[in-house]
Amino acid sequence: MRMTRRGMLAAGAASSAALFAPALVRPARAVRRLTVASLLAADKPETKIWLRIAEIVEERLPGAFAFNVVENAALGGEREVAEGVRLGSIQGTLFTVSALSAWVPESQIFDLPFLFRDASHLRHVAGGEVGMRLRQRFAGEGFVAPAFIDYGARHLLAKQPITRPHGLDGLRMRVIQSPLHVELWKAYGAVPTAIPITETYNALATGVVDVMDLTKSAYAGFRLYEVVPVLVETGHIRAAGIVCFSASFWDSLSDEEKTVFEDAAREGAAYFDQLIQEDEKASVDAAVSAGATMVQAQDRPAWERGGRIVWQHMADTVGGMERIERIKADLG
């Protein structure tokens, strides 16, 4: 079939237009936004870690992700945030391991009292078989945990010095919403009451509870020295935690992106652990300046006997006494 000159010109023009048609220009991928929940303010390690993670991700994947870090528990306490992570409305946060015990009861092995000697002991166990197993269990419940973190030791907070366990007898104790923490303080004669951390200040101020326990960093972060001005250095639990992403967000990432986020989480975790050590000193200084008193616990064997009661009670849940004793001996 012969084509007219006009037809050929028209065809050529259409062909040229197609070469430069906007539809054939591949659009840039939209920035993906993450909502990240932090319980504390911008100057605390709980928030600073996410700024560092965001920096690392931006260095490796420029312009691909934007982190919206929501501070000061504006999205709720750990339980509410956990539900948000499972639903996918919150993409990232930190959790204490105890906050996830409702979904992964075995994780309470990290909360056993007087089990870990120090930060290096906790880090060794978290990096081994026990930590790997728990990460798999967390992921199965919607919590992807590329790295463990160390919030520091938990201590008793009170209105009067309570240096020996019998001083807790009959007192109302604010506890984490965790079976282990309930059993721990029952072992010392206290009356445990599970209250979210965001409601604890008012509960102490109004007399709903008398005492609680927490890390030094969070003691100052929540200004709890205003209502429980005595910190008794018991160091009864090494407060482990995780850097967490929602499974729905994680599953949306490419393999390359997952590698970047894993690396960022691990580097962020190391940064967090360093910040916590620095923040503990600053927190104690701030609390003491505001009138708080630091006292040493007395009769440590008596405190540890109460801890052993909890070991026996929780053994079946966390993998047996043999596993507990191996961790105590740092045998893996």
LOPAFI-735214 format. One record per residue (C-alpha): residue in three letters; x, y, z. Coordinates in steps of 0.02 Angstrom, whole numbers, plus 50000, padded with zeros to 5 digits. Layout:
ALAXYZ...
//
This chain:
MET500005000050000ARG500685016949950MET500745030750082THR500455048950033ARG501745062050075ARG500545069650200GLY500295052550280MET502155049650295LEU502415066650375ALA501015063250498ALA501725046350542GLY503455053750566ALA502775067250679ALA501835054450783SER503395043850798SER504435058850854ALA503115064050980ALA503095046451052LEU504955047351083PHE504715062451195ALA503005058651268PRO502915061651457ALA502075044751481LEU503695036351433VAL504725046051561ARG504865034851714PRO504215044151866ALA505295045152023ARG504675034052164ALA503705043552297VAL504545046252465ARG503945033252590ARG503515040352759LEU503745031552925THR502845035953085VAL503985032153232ALA503385032553413SER504515038453554LEU503995038653737LEU505175052853782ALA505755069953723ALA506985075253588ASP508465075853709LYS508275057853769PRO509105042353693GLU507395035153649THR507175049053520LYS508985052153471ILE509205034253411TRP507865037053277LEU508705052853216ARG510305042853195ILE509405028553106ALA508585041152990GLU510295048752950ILE511015031852905VAL509545027252794GLU509655044152706GLU511515041752675ARG511215024752595LEU509535028152512PRO509465046952477GLY507705053952469ALA506845037052482PHE506175038052660ALA505565051652779PHE505485048352966ASN504135056953069VAL504675054253250VAL503225057553369GLU503905061453542ASN503305061553723ALA502135046453709ALA500935056453601LEU500435040153517GLY500165031253683GLY501125019853800GLU502015004053749ARG500434993453742GLU499515005853629VAL501055007853520ALA501224988953506GLU499454987753440GLY499855001653316VAL501394992353257ARG500404976353232LEU499074985853134GLY500394994753031SER499865012453079ILE501545014553169GLN503065008753072GLY504455010253201THR504775011553388LEU505775004653534PHE505064992053657THR505634985353822VAL505584966453802SER504364965253947ALA503084975653850LEU502964961653721SER502744947453846ALA500884946253805TRP501344940853628VAL502984931853662PRO502974925453843GLU504674917253819SER505454934653803GLN505274936753991ILE506914927354009PHE507754944353982ASP506764951454128LEU507254938454258PRO507904947554412PHE509744946454458LEU510124936254302PHE511304947854207ARG512904954454286ASP513104969554174ALA512864976954000SER514154965553917HIS513314949953987LEU511634955453919ARG512394959953751HIS513224942853736VAL511604933353769ALA510574944753655GLY511814941753515GLY511754922853534GLU510514908653511VAL509294915353641GLY509194932353556MET509034924853383ARG507604913653437LEU506674928253515ARG506894938953360GLN506054925253260ARG504634924253385PHE504394943153384ALA504324943353194GLY502974930053198GLU501904942053301GLY502174957053188PHE503694964753273VAL505274964553166ALA506764966953282PRO508444969253192ALA509344973953354PHE509254972953543ILE509584988053654ASP510024990253838TYR509015002953938GLY510115000454090ALA509724993054260ARG508044995054345HIS508005001854522LEU506695003954657LEU505865021254668ALA505015026154830LYS504435040454939GLN505505034455085PRO507125024355088ILE506725005755072THR508384996955073ARG507834979355121PRO506474968555041HIS505364967755196GLY505104986555180LEU503964983155031ASP502754972455130GLY500974978455099LEU501464993054986ARG500544995854822MET501804993554683ARG501615000254507VAL502224986654389ILE502444983954203GLN500994974754123SER501944958254130PRO501654942254231LEU503484941554282HIS503464958854359VAL501884954554455GLU502704938954527LEU504314948254567TRP503534961054681LYS502324948654759ALA503874938954812TYR504364954054918GLY502624956254994ALA502084971054887VAL500374972654805PRO500704974154617THR499624985554509ALA499914985954321ILE499875003954259PRO500525010854092ILE502065021754110THR501125036854042GLU499915036054190THR501185032154325TYR501605049854380ASN499795053754424ALA499555036754506LEU501025040254622ALA500515058254654THR498745053454704GLY499215038354808VAL498495025054693VAL500205016754710ASP501635019654831VAL503195013354742MET503825007554572ASP505415002754481LEU506255010354328THR507925014554249LYS508875030154300SER508695037954129ALA506805036154126TYR506685041554309ALA507255058754255GLY506425058054084PHE504695056454163ARG505145068154307LEU504635054754430TYR505835061454562GLU504465074254597VAL503315060654666VAL504535046854718PRO506085056454773VAL507095041354833LEU508005029854711VAL508585013854793GLU509995006254691THR509424988254679GLY509924985054497HIS508754970154503ILE508374968954315ARG509424973454164ALA508094981554054ALA508294974153880GLY507354981053731ILE507244980353542VAL507294991953394CYS505664987453309PHE504834989453139SER503084984053094ALA503014968152991SER501884976152861PHE503154990052831TRP504614977852832ASP503784966552704SER503574981552587LEU505474983952578SER506604976952445ASP508044965652497GLU509244980252475GLU508174991552583LYS508014978252718THR509914977052725VAL510044995852745PHE508754996152884GLU509574981452973ASP511264990052968ALA510485006453026ALA509584997853170ARG511154989153231GLU512195005053221GLY510785014553304ALA510705001653444ALA512555003653482TYR512315022553481PHE510825020753599ASP511785010053723GLN513155023053728LEU511895037153751ILE511035027953893GLN512655026653990GLU512955045353968ASP511145049654004GLU511105039754166LYS512395051254244ALA511515066854181SER509845059954242VAL510505056654417ASP511255074154423ALA509585081754369ALA508605071554497VAL509785075654640SER509755094054593ALA507865093354606GLY507945085854781ALA508015067054748THR509075055454855MET510075040254796VAL510305026254923GLN511105009054911ALA510064993354936GLN510554982955086ASP510564963955112ARG510784959054930PRO510604940354968ALA508834943655028TRP508424953054868GLU509154938854765ARG508144925754859GLY506574934554800GLY507264934254624ARG507554915454633ILE505724913054677VAL505294921554513TRP506524910454418GLN505624895054482HIS503914902254442MET504374907454265ALA505524892954217ASP504274883454112THR503794899254017VAL505564904653972GLY506354887953927GLY506754879154090MET507924881154238GLU509384873754141ARG509284887954014ILE509174900854154GLU510684893654244ARG511684893054082ILE511314911454051LYS511774915654230ALA513444907054203ASP513604915754033LEU513714899253941GLY512524904353801
//
